[in-house]
Amino acid sequence: MRNKEYLNQEIEAEVAKKGFSVYNYISVKELLLTINKDYLEAISVLNIPLFIIFLVLGYGSLEYGDFSLLISATFLIYGLIFAYLLVKLFYRTYKFSQITNVIYTKKGLILGDKIFNYSDDEKLHNLLLKCEKLFDEYLSKPSRLSQNIAILENKLKNSFEEKFKTISKIKDRNSGVIMLILLFYSITTFAFYYIGVVLGFLFFSILAFFIKLYFKINRPIELKIKDSITLIDEKIVNMETIYINIREKITIFRDGEISDLSKKIDKDMNIFYSNISFVLTQKDILKNHINNSNYKDFIDFTFLANYIKIEFNKPLYEVINLLDNYLNKVSSQINDIELYLYNNKNKENYQVEQKLINLQLLQKNILQYLNRLKNSIQ
């Protein structure tokens, strides 16, 4: 795979291991944070024109002693700005729904239902530059959104500080009025910004709910693929954990108590079998998702199936080896008891015979465990 700027080590490692990777490009939180950036950008661009408007309205209000026009105009101006922000948010949400999840494969990547090959990525590069401009984040690289918001905040604060310093140097009877109007303008600017942050959080909660509901009802195929492989990985990890639990239980039991161990591991073994069944079922579901998608020729399922096979068989072989050793211990105890009974035929051996029956039953159960496990090997 070529070393491309839209690839990082984590993605490359996952693609090398599984043959594909599903990457969450833009989060819902990042989507909503763009409103903050848009507001600060809009105010920065309109800073001087807005100040002139506030100066005219402020002087007029002081002249006529009626501040209703100034207050009405303030709400109108910021209302128009917020309307502009909502339009941009809805547009971003539309783009977000198209590109939020990216599929990387060994051949190339899939972004917004479009397939881009690594060997010819000029179109992809141009698309990613547009997305970066829209979301302040280049694919697979850290988001610069929070950093850019902090820069814009400081820039706006510095702009107001410069205006206050400039006006404070004016030796004119109107300088006090200008200073008062500038103070009103700066307070309303930041007041509406922080009010917008609070309202944005509430709006974020509502929008996030509907976005999650949308993706739950209209689950994109790339998320279905990601869900399936994630569930498979989780169950395989769980199988490894069960192996460790069984190994610890077998280790702490002394040879004389080994016949009591069966009931201790039955529950673990049943969960282990359940995980085996789940992984095999989910593997078929994953295969269907890929074969029924537009990406069936782009995702190498044979390569992915081999990854699942290797990861799946590892805890399986570990448990088989563990139970083989367990079986050898049980068989050894059975042989010892049978030899003892043979040499002590004339004695009362009820307890010993009962232990032999228990061990023989345990031996039968272990053999059943092993047969079932060996039949599950891929």
N, C-alpha and C positions, 0 to 999 in steps of 0.2 A: 504493500500500500504506500502511495506517495505521501510525503510529508507536507500536508496542506495546512493553511492557516486556520481553517475551520475544524481542524481535528485537534484533540488534546490526548495526552497519554492515557487517561482513563478510558476514553472512548476507543482508542486504538487497541488497548489491552482487551477490552470486552469483545470487540469485533474479531480479534485474533483468536479468542477463546471460543466464542459462540457463533461467529459468522455474521452477527448483526448486533446493533445496539439501538435502543430507543431513548432519545435524549429530550428532556423537557427544556425547550428553548426559552420560552417566556412564561413566568408564573403569573397568577392572578394578582398577587401583591405588586409585582413590577408593573403590570398593566395599569393598576390604579395610581401608582406613584407618578406615572407620566402626567397626570392632571396637575400635580404640584409644579412639575417642571414647565408645563405649558403656560400656567398662570404667571410664573416668574418671567418666562421669556416674553410673554405678551406685555406685561407691565414694563419690562426693560426696554422693549421696542417703542412703546407708547408713552414712555416716561415724560419726555419734554412736551409732546402735544397735550397730554392729560394735565400737566402742570399749568399750561397756558389756559386750558379750558377752566380749570379750577380757579385760576387768577381772575378771569373775566367774570365767572359766576360769583366768586367771593366778593369782588368789588361791587358788583351789582346788588348783591344781597345786603352789603353794608350800607350802600348808598340809599336803598329803598327801605331798609330795615325789615326786610322779609326774606327769611332763610328757607322758605318752602321750596323755591326753585332749586337752590343749591342741594338740598337734601334729596329732592325728587331726581335731579340730574345725577347725583351720586349713585343712587340705587339703579337708575337706568343704565349708566355707564358700566357698573360692575355686573349688572344683570346681563348685558350684552356680552361681556367678557366670559361670564359663566356659561352662557348659551353657546358661545364659540368653543369653550372647553368641552362641553357635552357632545357637540358634533364631532370633535376630534376623538373623543373617547369612544363614541359609537363606531367610528371608522376603524380605530385601533382594535376594538373588540372584534369586529368583522375579520380583520387581518389576523388577529390573535387566534381565532377559531380555525384558521387555515394552517398556521405555521407553528402552533404551540408545541407539537410533538414531531420530532425529526427522526427518521429511521436511517441509521448508518449501516451499510453492508460492506462486503469485501470488494464489490464492484463500484459502489458510489453511494449516494444518499438520496433520500426521498423527502422533499419539502413542499408542503402545500399541494399534494397530489401530483407533483412533478418529479420525474426521475432525472438525476444528474449524475453523469459518469465522471469518475475521478480523472480520466484521461483528457477530458475536455470540459473545463470548469469555468470558462469565461462568463457564460450566462449565469451560472450559479454565483460567481463573485459579484456580478452587478446586482443580482437580486438581494444578496446578503448586505450589500452596501445600503440599499434602500431600506431593508429591515433594521439595520443599525441606526440609520437616521431616524426611523420611526420609533424605535424602542431603546435607543442608547445602549445597545448590546450587540456585539458581533458574535455569530454562532460559535458556541463552545468556549467563548472567552468570558471572563467575569463582567458583570453588568457595571456600567459607569454611571447609572442613573442617580444613585444617592450622592455620589461625588459631584456630579454636574449640578444637582439641586443645591448642594452646599455652596458651590461656586457662584451660582446665580443669586442666592440669598445674600452672600457677602458683597457681590457686585451691586445689588440693589441698595443695600445698607450704605455702602460707600458712596453711591450716587446721591443719596439723600444727605449724607454728612457733608459732601462737597457743596451741595446747594445751600445748606444751613450756614456753612462757613462763608460762602460768597455773599449771601444776603446780610450776614452780620457785619460785613465790612462796608455796606452801603450806608452812607450818612444822609439819610433822606427821611422826611416825615412819613413816607409811605412804607419804609422798610419794616416797620412793626406790623403793618397790615399784611405785607407779603410773607413775613415770617409766620404770622398766625395762619394764613391760608396754606403755606407749605406744611405747617405742623398738622393741620386738619387733613391735608392730602396724604401725608406719610402715615398718619394714624389709621385712616380708612384703608389705605393700601395693605398694611400689615394686618389690620383687624380682619378684613375680608379674607386675607390669605389664611390666617389661623382658624377663622370660622370655617373656611373651606376645608381645612385639614380635618376638623372635627366632623363636619358634615360628610366629607369624603370617606371617613372611616365608617360612618353609618351606611353610606351609599355602597361602600366596598363590601360590607357584610351582606347587604341585600343582593348586590350584583354577583358576589362570589357564590351565594346560594343558588341563584338561577343558572350561573355558568356550570356549576357542578351538577345541577339537576339536568341541564341540557346534555352534558357529556355522559351522564348516567343513562338517559333515555336514548340518546343518539351516540352510543359509544363508538368512537372512530376505530377502524380496524387496527391502526397502529397501537392504540391503547389495549385492545383485546389481545394482541400479540404480546405486548409488554406484560399484561396481567398474567397471561398463561405461563410465560417463562419465569416470572417472579414467583408465582405459586409453586412451580416445579423446584426452583432453587430453594425456597423456604422449606419445602417438605424433605428435600435431600439433606439440608442442614439438620432438620429435626430427626431424620434417620441416624445421622452421625451422633447426635446427642443421645438418642436411645441406645445406640451401641455402647457409648461410654457408661451409661447407667447400668446396663446389663453386665458389662465387664466389672464394674465396681461391686455389684451384688455378688457375682460369682467369686470375686477375689476375697471378699470378707468372710465367706462361708468356709468353715473347716470341713475337711473330708467327711468327718462323721456326721455332719449336718446337711450334706449335699442333697439328700432326698427331700429335704424341706424347702429346697430352693425353687422348685417348680412353680409353686403358687406365687412366689415373689417376682418371677419374670413373665408370667402369663400375661399380665396386663401390658407390660412393655412390648411383648411380642405381638399382641393384638393391635396395638397402635402402630407398630412397625409394619405389619401386614396392610393396615389401612393406608399408610403412607405409600406403600408400594403400589397398591391399587389406584390411589389418587394420582400418583406421578404418571403411571401408564395411561390412565384415562385422559389426563391433562395433556399428555404428549400427543394423543390423537386429536384432541380439540385444537391444539396449537397447529398441527399439520393442516387441519381443515381451514383454520383462519388464514393461513398463508396461501393455501391452494385456491381459496375463494376470493383472494384479494388481487389487486392489480400488480402486486409485487411478487407473485409466485415465481417468476423467472429471474427475479433480482435477489431474492433471499435463498441461499443455498440450504435447503432443509436437511439434506444428507449430512452436511457439515454440522449443522445444529443438532441433529439426532445423534451424531457420534459424540458430541460434547455431553449431551444428556446421558448417553449410555455409559461413558467413562465416570461421570460424577455419580450416577445412580448405582453402578456396580461396586463402587468403592466401599460404602458402608455395608452393602450386601455381602461382599466377600469377607469383610471384617467380622460381621455377625456369624457367618458360616464357619469361619476359622475358630471363633470363640466357642460356638456350640460343638464343633468337632472335638475341641479339647475337653469341653464339659462332658461330652459323650464318652470320651476315653476314661475320664475319672469315674463316671458312673459304671461303665463296663468293668473297670478294674475292681471296684467295690463288689460288684455282682460276682465276679470270679472268686474273690476272696471269701465271700459269704458261702458260695456254693462249695468251695473247698472245705471250709469250716464245718458245714453241715454234713458233708460226706465223711469227715473224720470224727464226727460226734453224733452218730446216728442214734445212739442209745440215750442221749440226754434230752431234757425238756428244752426245746429251742423255739418256743412260740414267738417270742419277741424278735428273734433273729429271722425267723421265717417271714414274719410280717414286714420286716425291713426289706427283705429280699423282694417281696411282692411289690412294695412301694418303689423300689429301685427299678424293677423290671417295667413297671408302669411308666416311670419317669424316662427310662431308656426308649420306650415306645413313643412317648410324646416328643422327645428330642429328635428322633428319627423323622417323625412327621414334620416338625419344624424345619429340619434340614431339607427334606424333599420339597417342601413348599417354597423354601428360599431358593434352592438350586433351580427350580422350575421358573423362577422369576428373573433369573440372570438374563441380561440382554446380550 
